[in-house]
Amino acid sequence: MNYLDVVKRLAPCGLDCSRCASYANSEIQRLSRELKEQLGNFGRIARLRAEDEPVYNNYPQFLEMLDVFIESNCSGCRGDNDLCPITCRAKECVKEKGIDFCFQCDEYPCQEMLEGYLGKRFKRFNDEMKEKGAVEYYIRQVQNPRYE
């Protein structure tokens, strides 16, 4: 893994776009497709099992959710098809300043990026990248769940 690969995968704030459920060609997309294929015609069994376990009545919604993951096509914060639901100024800011990540900015940490729960996470991510480097940060963070 090299620095340019990491820049493609990570948002300027340090979130891993490449492991997001909405990201095109993500592991979540691949696994969802594989799970749906493996389930095949399980709907028939789900209807039978629903008599004893009512949760199986939700199987059609489960399949709908898998379809959402399978159809994901977000390019991430740095791409042309950014579908991220998180409103974040970082992606525009780093372009304006000619840097890749927030921690590389002379004004880091700025108050604008540190609001709320996500702001605390962004700071933690960027502090770790600043200390260990973006590549080492990426290698370490892929070992954790994408959604904390």
Backbone as ProteinMPNN parsed JSONL, in Angstrom:
{"seq_chain_A": "MNYLDVVKRLAPCGLDCSRCASYANSEIQRLSRELKEQLGNFGRIARLRAEDEPVYNNYPQFLEMLDVFIESNCSGCRGDNDLCPITCRAKECVKEKGIDFCFQCDEYPCQEMLEGYLGKRFKRFNDEMKEKGAVEYYIRQVQNPRYE", "coords_chain_A": {"N_chain_A": [[0.854, -1.175, 0.0], [0.658, 2.127, -0.955], [1.18, 5.704, -0.563], [-0.404, 7.196, -2.429], [-2.43, 5.369, -3.057], [-3.684, 5.234, -0.584], [-4.63, 7.859, -0.337], [-6.596, 7.817, -2.305], [-8.455, 6.148, -1.115], [-9.107, 7.141, 1.432], [-11.026, 9.73, 2.945], [-10.516, 13.308, 3.193], [-10.866, 13.9, 5.881], [-10.232, 11.589, 7.167], [-11.991, 9.458, 7.341], [-12.781, 6.239, 6.044], [-13.548, 5.98, 2.928], [-13.55, 3.882, 1.091], [-14.458, 1.658, 2.404], [-17.044, 2.086, 2.969], [-20.577, 1.494, 3.053], [-21.882, 2.534, 0.872], [-20.05, 2.819, -1.108], [-18.783, 2.251, -4.352], [-17.761, -0.889, -5.56], [-16.931, -1.846, -3.098], [-16.01, -3.858, -0.23], [-18.27, -4.463, 1.227], [-20.229, -4.272, -0.736], [-19.458, -6.392, -2.418], [-19.675, -8.61, -0.65], [-22.401, -8.471, -0.037], [-23.571, -9.002, -2.513], [-22.619, -11.613, -2.874], [-23.809, -12.885, -0.639], [-26.54, -12.613, -1.28], [-26.641, -14.166, -3.589], [-25.934, -16.668, -2.492], [-28.113, -17.103, -0.814], [-30.133, -17.545, -2.592], [-33.195, -18.963, -3.346], [-34.268, -18.522, -0.788], [-36.422, -17.201, 0.28], [-38.741, -18.701, 0.242], [-38.287, -20.547, 2.308], [-38.001, -18.738, 4.392], [-40.613, -17.782, 4.667], [-41.848, -20.08, 5.675], [-40.445, -20.423, 8.077], [-41.204, -18.172, 9.427], [-43.511, -18.666, 10.757], [-42.827, -19.751, 13.229], [-40.763, -18.093, 14.02], [-41.102, -14.889, 13.999], [-39.435, -12.857, 13.003], [-38.572, -13.554, 10.501], [-40.499, -12.632, 8.811], [-39.586, -10.231, 7.983], [-37.837, -10.688, 5.953], [-38.15, -9.927, 3.144], [-37.564, -7.137, 3.334], [-34.959, -7.264, 4.205], [-33.728, -8.328, 1.92], [-34.15, -6.154, 0.228], [-32.458, -4.287, 1.429], [-29.975, -5.521, 1.015], [-29.942, -5.26, -1.772], [-29.7, -2.484, -1.999], [-27.08, -2.146, -1.014], [-25.728, -3.654, -2.955], [-26.15, -2.166, -5.26], [-24.652, 0.078, -4.858], [-22.851, 3.02, -5.677], [-21.132, 5.094, -5.076], [-18.385, 7.298, -5.39], [-16.741, 8.133, -3.43], [-15.416, 10.747, -1.294], [-13.515, 12.135, -2.757], [-14.09, 11.738, -5.375], [-16.018, 11.999, -8.506], [-18.648, 11.21, -8.186], [-19.759, 11.673, -5.579], [-21.587, 10.598, -2.953], [-21.891, 10.88, -0.294], [-23.581, 11.133, 2.778], [-22.781, 12.785, 4.785], [-22.315, 16.057, 5.706], [-19.642, 17.966, 4.992], [-17.006, 20.193, 5.133], [-14.395, 19.678, 4.626], [-13.561, 18.329, 2.255], [-13.714, 20.263, 0.215], [-12.094, 22.211, 1.292], [-9.467, 21.065, 1.5], [-8.861, 20.854, -1.196], [-8.79, 23.557, -1.954], [-6.574, 24.341, -0.479], [-4.571, 22.771, -1.45], [-3.731, 20.326, -0.35], [-3.766, 16.95, 1.006], [-4.936, 15.859, 3.332], [-6.627, 16.876, 6.357], [-4.863, 17.189, 8.575], [-2.535, 18.098, 7.449], [-2.712, 20.747, 7.09], [-1.827, 24.126, 7.831], [-3.465, 25.396, 9.605], [-4.591, 23.46, 11.124], [-5.648, 22.026, 14.185], [-8.77, 23.093, 12.97], [-11.536, 25.006, 14.121], [-13.908, 24.766, 12.692], [-14.038, 22.155, 11.75], [-14.302, 20.619, 13.998], [-16.722, 20.181, 15.279], [-19.31, 18.566, 17.133], [-19.984, 14.956, 17.31], [-18.802, 13.69, 15.045], [-16.763, 15.489, 14.51], [-15.005, 15.09, 16.642], [-14.176, 12.493, 16.067], [-12.954, 12.936, 13.545], [-10.81, 14.543, 14.32], [-9.394, 12.766, 15.974], [-8.714, 10.796, 14.056], [-7.13, 12.301, 12.25], [-5.118, 13.227, 13.951], [-3.855, 10.821, 14.509], [-2.965, 10.131, 11.922], [-1.19, 12.22, 11.495], [0.715, 11.705, 13.434], [1.597, 9.011, 12.886], [1.671, 8.729, 10.159], [-0.05, 8.644, 7.008], [-0.246, 6.214, 5.579], [0.422, 4.182, 7.451], [-1.607, 4.7, 9.304], [-3.862, 4.033, 7.719], [-3.435, 1.265, 7.287], [-3.672, 0.327, 9.896], [-6.296, 1.125, 10.616], [-7.989, -0.317, 8.931], [-8.313, -2.681, 10.166], [-10.248, -2.396, 12.017], [-13.823, -2.172, 12.693], [-15.739, -0.563, 10.153], [-17.854, 1.06, 10.815], [-18.216, 2.622, 13.742]], "CA_chain_A": [[0.0, 0.0, 0.0], [1.445, 3.35, -0.986], [0.482, 6.921, -0.162], [-1.434, 7.572, -3.403], [-3.555, 4.443, -2.86], [-4.354, 5.645, 0.648], [-5.359, 9.098, -0.642], [-7.787, 7.431, -3.065], [-9.392, 5.424, -0.256], [-9.498, 7.915, 2.614], [-11.503, 11.104, 2.824], [-9.599, 14.25, 3.84], [-11.071, 13.891, 7.33], [-9.721, 10.336, 7.701], [-12.947, 8.365, 7.183], [-12.411, 5.336, 4.96], [-14.601, 5.921, 1.911], [-13.522, 2.61, 0.363], [-15.141, 0.607, 3.174], [-18.408, 2.547, 3.22], [-21.63, 0.677, 2.446], [-22.326, 3.174, -0.371], [-18.909, 2.931, -2.03], [-18.755, 1.305, -5.474], [-16.708, -1.914, -5.497], [-16.478, -2.053, -1.718], [-16.141, -5.211, 0.309], [-19.678, -4.608, 1.601], [-20.95, -4.554, -1.972], [-19.106, -7.747, -2.849], [-20.257, -9.575, 0.279], [-23.859, -8.426, -0.189], [-23.87, -9.733, -3.749], [-22.35, -13.022, -2.606], [-24.824, -13.379, 0.283], [-27.803, -12.734, -2.003], [-26.505, -15.345, -4.451], [-25.956, -17.862, -1.653], [-29.459, -17.282, -0.279], [-30.952, -18.087, -3.669], [-34.647, -18.914, -3.156], [-34.508, -18.676, 0.643], [-37.698, -16.581, 0.632], [-39.694, -19.791, 0.486], [-37.981, -21.055, 3.65], [-38.274, -17.643, 5.332], [-42.059, -17.772, 4.914], [-42.144, -21.221, 6.551], [-39.852, -20.189, 9.404], [-41.888, -17.03, 10.05], [-44.572, -19.158, 11.639], [-42.239, -19.929, 14.563], [-39.854, -16.969, 14.298], [-41.682, -13.78, 13.235], [-38.435, -12.003, 12.369], [-38.465, -13.944, 9.096], [-41.434, -11.812, 8.027], [-38.815, -9.084, 7.489], [-36.891, -11.132, 4.923], [-38.177, -9.076, 1.946], [-36.853, -5.883, 3.598], [-33.548, -7.623, 4.242], [-33.283, -8.406, 0.528], [-34.106, -4.778, -0.287], [-31.239, -3.674, 1.957], [-28.865, -6.096, 0.249], [-29.956, -4.632, -3.098], [-29.139, -1.135, -1.849], [-25.629, -2.309, -0.934], [-25.242, -4.175, -4.241], [-26.249, -1.106, -6.263], [-23.845, 1.222, -4.419], [-21.993, 3.551, -6.735], [-20.445, 6.308, -4.634], [-16.958, 7.332, -5.718], [-16.002, 8.656, -2.281], [-15.34, 12.206, -1.184], [-12.581, 12.72, -3.718], [-14.512, 11.395, -6.726], [-17.052, 12.783, -9.173], [-19.968, 10.749, -7.787], [-19.747, 11.691, -4.112], [-22.94, 10.469, -2.428], [-21.774, 10.838, 1.162], [-24.621, 11.911, 3.453], [-22.172, 13.648, 5.798], [-21.949, 17.378, 5.219], [-18.28, 18.203, 5.479], [-16.278, 21.193, 4.353], [-13.006, 19.242, 4.449], [-13.231, 17.957, 0.879], [-13.454, 21.485, -0.543], [-10.995, 22.923, 1.945], [-8.162, 20.512, 1.122], [-8.624, 21.227, -2.601], [-8.406, 24.966, -1.946], [-5.251, 24.511, 0.134], [-3.595, 21.943, -2.159], [-3.235, 19.275, 0.534], [-4.566, 15.727, 0.923], [-5.64, 15.572, 4.583], [-6.757, 18.02, 7.261], [-3.703, 17.358, 9.461], [-1.448, 18.725, 6.703], [-3.009, 22.177, 7.019], [-1.191, 24.979, 8.847], [-4.491, 25.829, 10.548], [-5.143, 22.287, 11.821], [-7.063, 21.72, 13.973], [-9.623, 24.279, 12.895], [-12.797, 24.86, 14.853], [-14.977, 24.391, 11.768], [-14.059, 20.711, 11.564], [-14.317, 19.915, 15.273], [-18.028, 20.234, 15.919], [-20.08, 17.346, 17.31], [-19.385, 13.622, 17.406], [-17.906, 13.445, 13.908], [-15.593, 16.34, 14.666], [-14.077, 14.408, 17.559], [-13.601, 11.373, 15.319], [-12.056, 13.483, 12.531], [-9.579, 14.975, 14.994], [-8.671, 11.557, 16.377], [-8.158, 10.187, 12.842], [-6.063, 13.149, 11.719], [-4.0, 13.208, 14.898], [-3.13, 9.567, 14.303], [-2.246, 10.228, 10.644], [-0.088, 13.161, 11.684], [1.728, 11.04, 14.255], [2.125, 7.755, 12.332], [1.66, 8.768, 8.701], [-1.331, 8.223, 6.439], [-0.206, 4.802, 5.188], [0.349, 3.385, 8.68], [-2.965, 4.896, 9.818], [-4.777, 3.238, 6.91], [-3.196, -0.155, 7.571], [-4.208, 0.028, 11.232], [-7.736, 1.342, 10.739], [-8.767, -1.334, 8.211], [-8.51, -3.817, 11.076], [-11.387, -2.059, 12.867], [-15.081, -2.04, 11.954], [-15.894, 0.724, 9.467], [-18.845, 1.861, 11.533], [-18.014, 2.513, 15.183]], "C_chain_A": [[0.896, 1.234, 0.0], [0.556, 4.566, -0.7], [-0.643, 7.277, -1.128], [-2.654, 6.652, -3.323], [-4.367, 4.836, -1.636], [-5.178, 6.905, 0.397], [-6.64, 8.779, -1.411], [-8.863, 6.83, -2.16], [-9.933, 6.256, 0.905], [-10.006, 9.296, 2.236], [-10.496, 12.032, 3.504], [-9.692, 14.254, 5.358], [-10.542, 12.612, 7.974], [-10.715, 9.191, 7.669], [-12.549, 7.529, 5.964], [-13.575, 5.19, 3.985], [-14.676, 4.532, 1.283], [-14.209, 1.47, 1.112], [-16.571, 0.991, 3.53], [-19.402, 1.646, 2.489], [-22.114, 1.263, 1.122], [-21.255, 3.215, -1.445], [-18.964, 1.847, -3.116], [-17.553, 0.38, -5.33], [-16.132, -2.116, -4.099], [-16.62, -3.519, -1.338], [-17.596, -5.476, 0.718], [-20.511, -4.938, 0.37], [-20.7, -5.99, -2.432], [-19.769, -8.797, -1.957], [-21.783, -9.61, 0.185], [-24.289, -9.195, -1.425], [-23.704, -11.24, -3.526], [-23.42, -13.617, -1.677], [-26.154, -13.571, -0.446], [-27.763, -13.952, -2.933], [-26.593, -16.633, -3.637], [-27.352, -18.142, -1.086], [-30.42, -17.837, -1.336], [-32.438, -17.885, -3.419], [-35.023, -19.124, -1.679], [-35.847, -18.081, 1.078], [-38.768, -17.607, 0.949], [-39.518, -20.337, 1.899], [-38.297, -19.992, 4.707], [-39.768, -17.599, 5.667], [-42.454, -18.916, 5.852], [-41.638, -20.976, 7.972], [-40.558, -19.071, 10.153], [-43.002, -17.478, 10.984], [-44.066, -19.31, 13.077], [-41.347, -18.762, 14.983], [-40.282, -15.773, 13.446], [-40.663, -12.868, 12.542], [-38.285, -12.336, 10.877], [-39.491, -13.234, 8.215], [-40.733, -10.603, 7.412], [-37.838, -9.457, 6.373], [-36.959, -10.287, 3.642], [-37.45, -7.737, 2.147], [-35.343, -6.115, 3.673], [-32.985, -7.697, 2.826], [-33.206, -7.018, -0.115], [-32.835, -4.073, 0.168], [-30.008, -4.218, 1.232], [-28.79, -5.465, -1.132], [-29.388, -3.221, -3.055], [-27.611, -1.215, -1.802], [-25.049, -2.749, -2.278], [-25.205, -3.079, -5.303], [-25.424, 0.131, -5.906], [-22.941, 1.706, -5.546], [-21.307, 4.866, -6.366], [-18.955, 6.198, -4.961], [-16.106, 7.775, -4.536], [-15.886, 10.165, -2.362], [-14.455, 12.862, -2.24], [-13.008, 12.493, -5.17], [-15.619, 12.288, -7.265], [-18.465, 12.393, -8.771], [-20.022, 10.59, -6.267], [-21.178, 11.701, -3.592], [-22.953, 10.435, -0.901], [-22.853, 11.698, 1.816], [-24.076, 12.868, 4.511], [-21.791, 14.98, 5.154], [-20.608, 17.752, 5.838], [-17.57, 19.184, 4.56], [-14.867, 20.723, 4.006], [-12.661, 18.959, 2.996], [-12.971, 19.185, -0.005], [-12.22, 22.212, -0.006], [-9.625, 22.389, 1.507], [-7.836, 20.809, -0.339], [-8.121, 22.661, -2.686], [-6.97, 25.153, -1.458], [-4.178, 23.651, -0.521], [-2.957, 20.872, -1.284], [-4.156, 18.056, 0.405], [-5.435, 15.481, 2.158], [-5.635, 16.814, 5.477], [-5.497, 18.255, 8.093], [-2.539, 18.045, 8.778], [-1.599, 20.242, 6.615], [-2.307, 22.931, 8.143], [-2.177, 25.416, 9.922], [-5.115, 24.659, 11.317], [-4.75, 22.317, 13.282], [-7.897, 22.99, 13.954], [-10.953, 23.999, 13.575], [-13.921, 24.373, 13.954], [-15.119, 22.873, 11.643], [-14.286, 19.946, 12.864], [-15.656, 19.921, 15.99], [-18.648, 18.848, 16.014], [-19.265, 16.062, 17.36], [-18.395, 13.371, 16.271], [-16.637, 14.28, 14.016], [-14.545, 15.714, 15.577], [-13.4, 13.238, 16.859], [-12.6, 11.876, 14.287], [-10.728, 13.891, 13.163], [-8.745, 13.776, 15.409], [-7.988, 10.906, 15.169], [-6.965, 10.997, 12.338], [-4.873, 13.238, 12.651], [-3.17, 11.941, 14.709], [-2.357, 9.582, 12.982], [-1.03, 11.141, 10.774], [1.061, 12.491, 12.434], [2.4, 9.863, 13.54], [2.278, 7.76, 10.819], [0.362, 8.17, 8.17], [-1.347, 6.739, 6.088], [-0.342, 3.91, 6.417], [-1.043, 3.502, 9.305], [-3.946, 4.013, 9.048], [-4.637, 1.752, 7.227], [-3.805, -0.545, 8.913], [-5.732, 0.123, 11.279], [-8.553, 0.312, 9.964], [-9.001, -2.58, 9.063], [-9.701, -3.598, 12.0], [-12.668, -2.032, 12.043], [-15.181, -0.652, 11.32], [-16.83, 1.635, 10.254], [-18.705, 1.608, 13.031], [-19.284, 2.879, 15.928]], "O_chain_A": [[1.781, 1.371, 0.845], [-0.667, 4.45, -0.61], [-1.736, 7.628, -0.685], [-3.785, 7.105, -3.501], [-5.597, 4.776, -1.653], [-6.31, 7.006, 0.872], [-7.667, 9.417, -1.183], [-10.055, 6.993, -2.422], [-11.083, 6.091, 1.31], [-9.483, 9.943, 1.328], [-9.696, 11.57, 4.319], [-8.722, 14.572, 6.045], [-10.412, 12.548, 9.196], [-10.337, 8.051, 7.942], [-12.042, 8.059, 4.976], [-14.475, 4.376, 4.195], [-15.769, 4.058, 0.974], [-14.51, 0.432, 0.522], [-17.231, 0.298, 4.304], [-19.093, 1.103, 1.428], [-22.706, 0.541, 0.32], [-21.53, 3.608, -2.578], [-19.169, 0.671, -2.818], [-16.452, 0.83, -5.012], [-14.976, -2.511, -3.947], [-17.263, -4.305, -2.034], [-18.089, -6.594, 0.568], [-21.399, -5.789, 0.428], [-21.634, -6.708, -2.792], [-20.356, -9.759, -2.453], [-22.387, -10.675, 0.314], [-25.259, -9.952, -1.387], [-24.547, -12.035, -3.94], [-23.884, -14.733, -1.909], [-26.823, -14.585, -0.249], [-28.748, -14.682, -3.044], [-27.255, -17.584, -4.051], [-27.722, -19.301, -0.9], [-31.395, -18.514, -1.009], [-32.894, -16.748, -3.294], [-35.988, -19.825, -1.373], [-36.353, -18.427, 2.145], [-39.603, -17.394, 1.828], [-40.5, -20.562, 2.606], [-38.799, -20.31, 5.785], [-40.14, -17.399, 6.824], [-43.303, -18.736, 6.725], [-42.323, -21.287, 8.947], [-40.516, -19.025, 11.383], [-43.387, -16.747, 11.896], [-44.795, -19.029, 14.028], [-41.2, -18.484, 16.173], [-39.868, -15.658, 12.293], [-41.012, -12.176, 11.585], [-37.908, -11.471, 10.086], [-39.357, -13.238, 6.991], [-41.22, -10.02, 6.443], [-37.088, -8.601, 5.904], [-35.908, -9.953, 3.093], [-36.79, -7.254, 1.227], [-34.552, -5.268, 3.257], [-31.895, -7.19, 2.559], [-32.303, -6.744, -0.906], [-32.208, -3.35, -0.606], [-29.106, -3.459, 0.878], [-27.699, -5.164, -1.618], [-28.674, -2.807, -3.969], [-26.927, -0.442, -2.473], [-23.994, -2.266, -2.688], [-24.316, -3.072, -6.155], [-25.505, 1.139, -6.608], [-22.346, 0.91, -6.272], [-20.945, 5.653, -7.241], [-18.353, 5.133, -4.823], [-14.878, 7.791, -4.629], [-16.22, 10.776, -3.377], [-14.647, 14.033, -2.57], [-12.364, 12.995, -6.092], [-16.094, 13.2, -6.59], [-19.397, 13.166, -8.991], [-20.295, 9.507, -5.749], [-21.9, 12.683, -3.763], [-23.934, 10.003, -0.296], [-23.023, 12.861, 1.452], [-24.824, 13.671, 5.069], [-21.039, 15.019, 4.18], [-20.473, 17.84, 7.058], [-17.547, 19.004, 3.343], [-14.213, 21.332, 3.16], [-11.571, 19.313, 2.545], [-12.102, 19.146, -0.877], [-11.417, 22.753, -0.767], [-8.729, 23.167, 1.181], [-6.67, 20.994, -0.689], [-7.156, 22.953, -3.393], [-6.241, 26.01, -1.956], [-2.999, 23.78, -0.192], [-1.782, 20.546, -1.452], [-5.205, 18.133, -0.235], [-6.542, 14.954, 2.045], [-4.765, 17.677, 5.369], [-5.102, 19.403, 8.298], [-1.635, 18.534, 9.456], [-0.709, 20.933, 6.119], [-2.204, 22.437, 9.265], [-1.772, 25.77, 11.029], [-6.063, 24.854, 12.077], [-3.596, 22.615, 13.589], [-7.749, 23.855, 14.817], [-11.425, 22.862, 13.588], [-14.799, 23.64, 14.408], [-16.226, 22.372, 11.447], [-14.449, 18.726, 12.829], [-15.709, 19.687, 17.198], [-18.53, 18.046, 15.088], [-18.036, 16.078, 17.439], [-17.283, 12.896, 16.504], [-15.556, 13.82, 13.649], [-13.346, 15.8, 15.313], [-12.202, 13.012, 17.029], [-11.513, 11.314, 14.157], [-9.659, 13.621, 12.615], [-7.529, 13.766, 15.219], [-6.825, 10.513, 15.248], [-5.912, 10.436, 12.036], [-3.733, 13.318, 12.193], [-1.94, 11.98, 14.744], [-1.225, 9.103, 12.921], [0.031, 10.856, 10.22], [2.231, 12.689, 12.106], [3.623, 9.727, 13.58], [2.944, 6.89, 10.259], [-0.244, 7.305, 8.801], [-2.365, 6.074, 6.282], [-1.144, 2.976, 6.417], [-1.594, 2.509, 9.782], [-4.768, 3.324, 9.652], [-5.639, 1.063, 7.415], [-4.385, -1.622, 9.049], [-6.386, -0.707, 11.911], [-9.713, 0.083, 10.306], [-9.809, -3.437, 8.704], [-10.119, -4.524, 12.695], [-12.611, -1.886, 10.822], [-14.739, 0.33, 11.916], [-16.608, 2.842, 10.34], [-19.029, 0.529, 13.526], [-19.309, 2.847, 17.158]]}, "name": "protein", "num_of_chains": 1, "seq": "MNYLDVVKRLAPCGLDCSRCASYANSEIQRLSRELKEQLGNFGRIARLRAEDEPVYNNYPQFLEMLDVFIESNCSGCRGDNDLCPITCRAKECVKEKGIDFCFQCDEYPCQEMLEGYLGKRFKRFNDEMKEKGAVEYYIRQVQNPRYE"}
